[in-house]
Amino acid sequence: MASTALERVDKRALEVEHLSGRQKVAILLMAVGEEASAAITNGLDPEEVEAISFEIAKMDRVPGPVVEAVLAEWQKTEEAAFSLASGGVDFARRILEKAFGPSKAAQVLKRIESQLSDHLSLTHLRNADPQQLTAIIRNEHPQTISLILAFLNPDQTAAILREMEPTKGSDILLRMARMEKVMPDILSVIQESVGSDAALSMSGDGSLAGGPAAVAEVLNLLAAGLEKELLDGVAEVDMDLSEQIKNLMFVFEDVVKLDDKGIVRLLRDVDTRELSLALKLATDGLREKILGSMSSRARDSLLEEMEFLGPARVSDIEAAQANIVKQARALEEAGEIFIGGSDDAIVA
């Protein structure tokens, strides 16, 4: 009688829903064999390996259905983690819900997201000297460098790009611009590149990195000549991406940064109705600066147009702003107005 009760307890303990995480890992390692187990445990802390080994020692026989269930859960979790790290949160959720049901799927997804975010941020490197970083990563593959730079501050990235050949810099920026979410194995890539002495800290949510906006922010910090050379290099490979970055570098609100002469020159090429439409979503500061740079007659004409314009779709307003930005960029390329980067020098 007592033996039967004990068997029921043991059987219940080996049901998948009652297994702990370490027990599941133990069963997984037992199932995949010694060589694969060694590869899996190689990245674990000694304490974790000891705890899992203890669980293995406690298990005598594990029923085949339990092993199959654990392996299936591991496979689905890995599949979901890959989808999540690639940006497919909804797809990852569907995979898990189909395998485990909504409730457990939510728990697994939360755990995966936490594990991913814990591995993706270069906190300590953000405090490093750009020249030292350049010396460390200069000879690495552009993909490795782009992964590292994507997690640094824009000032650091700009400083590092100034020290590199423009051809290589363009390749790095292209890879950064195409980057969205970074897989967890970025940790091993960077550690192999910069070594254990770099004091890497992978805390915080750094899963999102790079993209056109990040590249535009970096280019805004470079001198106009280097900025153009790097963008031209990107354009040789991907013209559309280059244009996307260029448009992000000088947004409509940045018109406020132009000097009075620059604004006056820009407004000569802008239609009054288009300007009044663009100003509907402008800040008070930009609106006041534009009005302040106009003659009384032109200002009255613009205010009248704005008054009679009426409601407008946001898409139309954004299109008008984008067109004005395009005109500003064209004038800059022609040398008629100055936008430039933070380290541009002005020669009289």
C-alpha positions in Angstrom: 0.0 0.0 0.0 2.8 2.4 1.0 4.7 1.4 -2.1 1.8 2.2 -4.4 1.4 5.6 -2.8 5.1 6.3 -3.3 4.9 5.3 -6.9 2.0 7.7 -7.4 4.0 10.5 -5.9 7.0 9.7 -8.1 4.9 9.5 -11.2 3.3 12.9 -10.4 6.7 14.4 -9.8 7.8 13.3 -13.3 4.8 14.8 -15.0 6.0 17.7 -17.2 3.9 20.3 -15.6 5.4 19.5 -12.2 9.0 19.5 -13.3 11.3 22.4 -12.3 13.5 24.1 -14.8 16.6 22.3 -13.6 14.8 19.0 -13.8 13.9 19.7 -17.4 17.4 20.6 -18.2 18.6 17.4 -16.5 16.2 15.3 -18.6 17.3 17.2 -21.8 21.0 16.5 -21.1 20.3 12.8 -20.4 18.4 12.6 -23.7 21.0 14.3 -26.0 24.0 12.4 -24.8 27.4 13.3 -23.3 28.9 15.3 -26.2 25.9 17.6 -26.7 25.5 17.9 -22.9 29.1 19.1 -22.6 28.5 21.8 -25.2 25.3 22.9 -23.5 26.7 23.1 -20.0 29.9 24.8 -21.1 28.3 28.2 -20.9 26.7 27.7 -17.5 28.0 28.7 -14.1 29.7 25.9 -12.1 26.9 26.2 -9.5 24.3 25.6 -12.1 26.1 22.6 -13.5 26.4 21.1 -10.0 22.7 21.7 -9.3 21.7 20.0 -12.6 24.1 17.1 -12.0 22.4 16.6 -8.7 19.0 16.4 -10.4 20.5 13.9 -12.9 21.8 11.8 -10.0 18.4 11.7 -8.4 16.6 10.4 -11.5 16.6 6.7 -12.0 14.3 6.1 -14.9 12.3 8.8 -16.8 9.3 7.6 -18.8 9.6 7.9 -22.5 6.6 10.2 -22.9 8.1 12.6 -20.3 11.4 12.8 -22.2 9.5 13.4 -25.4 7.4 16.2 -23.8 10.5 17.9 -22.4 12.3 17.7 -25.8 9.2 19.1 -27.5 9.0 21.9 -25.0 12.7 22.7 -25.5 12.3 22.7 -29.3 9.3 25.0 -29.3 11.0 27.3 -26.8 14.1 27.6 -29.0 12.0 28.2 -32.0 10.0 30.9 -30.2 13.3 32.5 -28.9 14.7 32.6 -32.4 11.5 34.2 -33.7 11.4 36.7 -30.9 15.1 37.7 -31.3 14.4 38.2 -35.0 11.6 40.6 -34.3 8.6 38.3 -34.6 7.0 38.6 -31.2 3.5 37.7 -32.5 4.9 34.7 -34.4 6.7 33.6 -31.2 3.6 33.9 -29.2 1.6 31.8 -31.7 4.2 29.1 -31.6 4.1 28.9 -27.9 0.3 29.1 -27.6 -0.1 26.3 -30.1 2.4 24.1 -28.1 1.5 25.0 -24.5 -1.8 27.0 -24.5 -2.2 30.7 -23.8 -1.4 30.7 -20.1 1.8 28.8 -20.2 2.8 30.5 -23.4 2.6 33.9 -21.7 4.9 32.7 -19.0 7.5 31.2 -21.4 7.4 34.3 -23.6 8.1 36.6 -20.6 11.0 34.4 -19.5 12.5 34.4 -23.0 12.2 38.2 -23.4 13.9 38.6 -20.0 16.7 36.3 -20.9 17.2 38.1 -24.2 17.3 41.5 -22.7 19.7 40.4 -20.0 22.2 39.6 -22.7 22.1 42.6 -24.9 23.6 45.9 -23.7 27.2 47.2 -23.7 27.0 49.4 -20.6 30.7 49.4 -19.8 31.9 50.0 -23.4 29.8 53.2 -23.4 32.3 54.6 -20.9 35.4 53.6 -22.9 37.7 56.0 -24.7 36.8 56.0 -28.5 40.5 55.8 -29.5 41.0 52.7 -27.4 37.9 51.1 -28.8 39.1 51.9 -32.3 42.4 50.2 -31.7 40.6 47.1 -30.3 38.1 46.7 -33.1 39.8 48.3 -36.1 40.8 44.9 -37.7 37.5 43.1 -37.0 35.0 42.2 -39.7 32.6 45.1 -40.5 29.7 43.0 -39.3 31.3 42.6 -35.9 32.2 46.3 -35.7 28.6 47.3 -36.7 27.2 45.1 -33.9 29.5 46.8 -31.4 28.9 50.4 -32.6 25.1 49.9 -32.6 25.2 49.7 -28.8 27.5 52.7 -28.2 26.6 56.3 -27.8 26.3 58.3 -31.1 29.3 60.5 -30.0 31.5 57.4 -29.5 30.4 55.9 -32.8 31.1 59.1 -34.7 34.5 59.4 -33.1 35.4 55.8 -34.1 34.2 56.4 -37.7 36.4 59.4 -38.0 39.4 57.1 -37.4 38.4 54.6 -40.1 38.8 54.5 -43.8 35.6 55.9 -45.4 35.1 52.8 -47.5 35.1 50.6 -44.4 33.0 53.2 -42.6 30.3 53.1 -45.3 30.2 49.3 -45.1 29.8 49.5 -41.3 27.0 52.1 -41.5 25.2 50.1 -44.1 25.2 47.1 -41.8 24.1 49.2 -38.9 21.2 50.7 -40.9 20.0 47.3 -41.9 20.1 46.0 -38.3 16.9 45.7 -36.3 17.0 43.1 -33.5 20.2 41.4 -32.5 20.4 37.7 -31.7 21.6 36.7 -28.2 24.8 35.3 -29.7 26.0 38.8 -30.1 27.5 38.4 -26.7 29.9 35.6 -27.8 30.7 37.6 -31.0 31.7 40.7 -29.1 33.6 38.8 -26.4 35.6 37.0 -29.0 36.3 40.3 -30.6 37.3 42.5 -27.7 38.3 39.9 -25.2 37.4 39.3 -21.6 39.4 42.3 -20.4 36.8 44.7 -21.9 34.6 44.5 -18.9 31.4 43.7 -20.9 28.1 44.1 -19.1 25.1 42.7 -20.8 22.4 44.2 -18.6 19.4 46.2 -19.8 17.2 46.0 -22.8 19.4 46.2 -25.8 17.7 43.9 -28.1 16.8 46.7 -30.4 19.8 48.2 -32.1 20.9 50.1 -35.2 18.5 51.1 -38.0 18.4 54.1 -40.3 17.6 56.6 -37.5 20.6 55.5 -35.4 22.9 55.9 -38.4 21.4 59.4 -39.2 22.0 60.5 -35.6 25.7 59.5 -35.9 26.1 61.2 -39.3 24.7 64.4 -37.9 27.8 64.5 -35.7 30.3 64.2 -38.5 31.8 66.9 -40.7 29.8 67.5 -44.0 32.6 66.1 -46.2 33.0 62.8 -44.3 29.2 62.6 -43.9 28.7 62.8 -47.7 31.5 60.4 -48.4 30.0 57.8 -46.1 26.5 58.3 -47.4 27.8 58.0 -51.0 29.3 54.6 -50.1 26.0 53.4 -48.7 24.2 54.7 -51.8 26.4 52.6 -54.0 25.0 49.5 -52.4 21.5 50.6 -51.4 20.2 53.9 -52.8 16.8 53.7 -51.1 18.4 53.1 -47.7 20.8 56.0 -48.3 17.9 58.3 -49.1 16.0 57.1 -46.0 19.0 57.9 -43.8 19.5 61.3 -45.5 15.9 62.3 -44.8 16.2 61.3 -41.2 19.3 63.4 -40.8 17.5 66.7 -41.2 13.9 66.6 -40.2 11.4 69.5 -40.5 11.9 70.6 -36.9 15.6 71.0 -37.6 14.8 74.1 -39.8 14.9 76.0 -36.5 18.6 75.4 -36.4 19.2 77.3 -39.6 20.4 80.9 -39.4 18.2 83.7 -40.6 19.8 83.8 -44.0 19.4 80.1 -44.4 15.7 80.2 -43.6 15.1 83.2 -45.9 16.9 81.3 -48.7 14.9 78.1 -48.1 11.5 79.9 -48.0 12.2 81.4 -51.4 11.7 77.9 -52.9 8.7 76.9 -50.7 5.1 77.4 -51.8 3.0 79.4 -49.3 0.3 76.8 -49.1 2.8 74.0 -48.6 4.5 75.9 -45.8 1.2 76.7 -44.1 0.3 73.0 -44.3 3.7 72.0 -42.9 3.5 74.4 -40.0 0.2 72.8 -38.7 2.3 70.3 -36.8 5.3 72.5 -36.1 6.4 73.6 -32.6 5.8 77.1 -31.5 9.5 77.8 -31.6 9.9 76.8 -35.2 6.7 78.7 -36.3 7.8 81.8 -34.6 11.3 81.7 -36.1 9.9 81.2 -39.6 7.4 84.0 -39.2 10.1 86.3 -37.7 12.4 85.8 -40.7 9.7 86.9 -43.2 8.7 90.3 -44.4 5.5 91.8 -43.1 3.7 91.2 -46.4 4.9 87.6 -46.7 4.0 86.9 -43.0 0.5 88.3 -43.4 0.0 86.2 -46.5 1.2 83.0 -44.7 -1.0 83.7 -41.6 -4.0 84.3 -43.9 -3.3 81.0 -45.7 -3.0 79.1 -42.4 -6.3 80.6 -41.2 -8.2 79.5 -44.3 -6.5 76.2 -44.8 -8.9 74.3 -42.5 -8.5 70.7 -41.2 -5.8 68.6 -43.0 -4.8 65.0 -42.9 -1.6 64.2 -41.0 -0.2 62.3 -44.0 -0.6 65.5 -46.1 1.1 67.6 -43.4 4.0 65.1 -43.2 4.3 65.0 -47.0 4.6 68.8 -47.0 7.2 68.7 -44.3 9.2 66.0 -46.1 9.2 68.1 -49.3 10.5 71.1 -47.5 13.3 68.9 -45.9 14.1 67.7 -49.4 14.4 71.2 -50.7 16.7 72.1 -47.7 19.0 69.2 -48.4 19.2 70.2 -52.1 20.2 73.7 -51.1 22.8 72.4 -48.7 24.3 70.2 -51.4 24.4 73.2 -53.7 26.2 75.2 -51.0 23.5 77.8 -50.6 22.6 77.0 -47.0 24.5 75.5 -44.1 23.2 72.5 -42.1 26.4 70.5 -41.5 27.7 68.5 -38.5 28.8 69.4 -35.1 32.5 69.5 -36.0 32.3 71.5 -39.2 34.7 74.5 -39.3 33.6 77.7 -40.9 36.3 79.6 -42.8 35.9 83.3 -43.6 
